[in-house]
Amino acid sequence: MTPALASALLPLVRRFDAETAHGWAIAALRAGLAGQDRTPDAPELTVEAMGLRFANPIGLAAGFDKDAAAIVPLLRLGFGFVEAGTVTPRPQAGNPRPRLFRLEEDHAVINRMGFNNAGLDSFLARLRDLRRPLPGIVGANVGVNKEGADPERDYPALCRAVAPLADYVTINISSPNTPGLRDLQGEERLRAILRAVAPRGLGKPVLVKLAPDLAEEALPALVEAAVEHGVAGLIISNTTISRPETLRSGHRGEAGGLSGQPLFERSTEMLRRAHRLAGGRLVLVGAGGVASAEQAYAKIKAGATLVQLYTGFAFAGPALPGRLKRDLLALLRRDGVARLQDAVGVEA
């Protein structure tokens, strides 16, 4: 099966609830039923960042493959990188179902999954079992359990555990579905966590994932904290707890984090501000509402060196990464841009 054919079958899958469909998607990927993108990546799309070489800037955000169950099949769809997780120290079931909702009319998703995952031991076993060399870059996204968490203890332990098996590590302090997690985005609390993690000594690049709901005046201090403690970059952004008045779906009132098209403008503006504040000292990963090459290009011009998808991929299916790469290359050539990295931040 090709990615295009797999994508064509999505309307059938959408007859089922979102979480059931997601489980089937992971199973299909593991079984090799989603196909692969066999088109070589164009040299213009190559990105050198954080000491790593990305064949293209299009990545899959954390949350899709929580347990590192389908990393290689996902990379074969054409992603330049896949971020697995969020993984917590101990297994946890997450919040009660239903907890994942498609907002079809808004091309959006609301989730309140609650870091459901099989735990660190299972995650590490899956990473160890990967046949290397891998066809792309792999990141590991780490978080804390809902019960019994000690962030200054847990984040360093998680980072040390996953770093030998991943190309980079992301500290998730911005999910809205674990009580108190977003409080860790306060400057002093973040500094305490980063001191405990000691990113410079980890041996792998460390990213921090931020929420789009931060007060505007809070971002400068967080950028400086990241730079001072040796963080390689920021992911901007996670889901939002805001509810734009433009939402039309009957699910718009569900609790949880909103992702997809309604998040695009908000997250891109935050990205522009972070780019100006960082002044080239941090790699920025643009996430939030990307479903087309034009939107990926807008993130890049706003300051993103790399771009992540989630909701757009869930709606469009396995053909999306290959299409984004082809269309992004066409946009670069239209604008006379010799390589993608030359476009980073040109409109920030």
Secondary structure as GFF3:
##gff-version 3
##sequence-region A 1 348
A	DSSP	alpha_helix	3	8	.	.	.	ID=ss1
A	DSSP	alpha_helix	10	13	.	.	.	ID=ss2
A	DSSP	alpha_helix	18	30	.	.	.	ID=ss3
A	DSSP	three_ten_helix	43	45	.	.	.	ID=ss4
A	DSSP	beta_strand	47	49	.	.	.	ID=ss5
A	DSSP	beta_strand	52	54	.	.	.	ID=ss6
A	DSSP	beta_strand	58	60	.	.	.	ID=ss7
A	DSSP	alpha_helix	71	75	.	.	.	ID=ss8
A	DSSP	beta_strand	81	87	.	.	.	ID=ss9
A	DSSP	beta_strand	100	103	.	.	.	ID=ss10
A	DSSP	three_ten_helix	104	106	.	.	.	ID=ss11
A	DSSP	beta_strand	108	111	.	.	.	ID=ss12
A	DSSP	alpha_helix	120	129	.	.	.	ID=ss13
A	DSSP	beta_strand	137	142	.	.	.	ID=ss14
A	DSSP	alpha_helix	151	162	.	.	.	ID=ss15
A	DSSP	three_ten_helix	163	165	.	.	.	ID=ss16
A	DSSP	beta_strand	168	172	.	.	.	ID=ss17
A	DSSP	three_ten_helix	181	185	.	.	.	ID=ss18
A	DSSP	alpha_helix	187	197	.	.	.	ID=ss19
A	DSSP	three_ten_helix	199	201	.	.	.	ID=ss20
A	DSSP	beta_strand	206	210	.	.	.	ID=ss21
A	DSSP	three_ten_helix	216	218	.	.	.	ID=ss22
A	DSSP	alpha_helix	219	228	.	.	.	ID=ss23
A	DSSP	beta_strand	233	236	.	.	.	ID=ss24
A	DSSP	beta_strand	257	260	.	.	.	ID=ss25
A	DSSP	three_ten_helix	261	263	.	.	.	ID=ss26
A	DSSP	alpha_helix	264	278	.	.	.	ID=ss27
A	DSSP	beta_strand	283	287	.	.	.	ID=ss28
A	DSSP	alpha_helix	293	301	.	.	.	ID=ss29
A	DSSP	beta_strand	306	309	.	.	.	ID=ss30
A	DSSP	alpha_helix	311	316	.	.	.	ID=ss31
A	DSSP	alpha_helix	320	334	.	.	.	ID=ss32
A	DSSP	three_ten_helix	340	343	.	.	.	ID=ss33
###
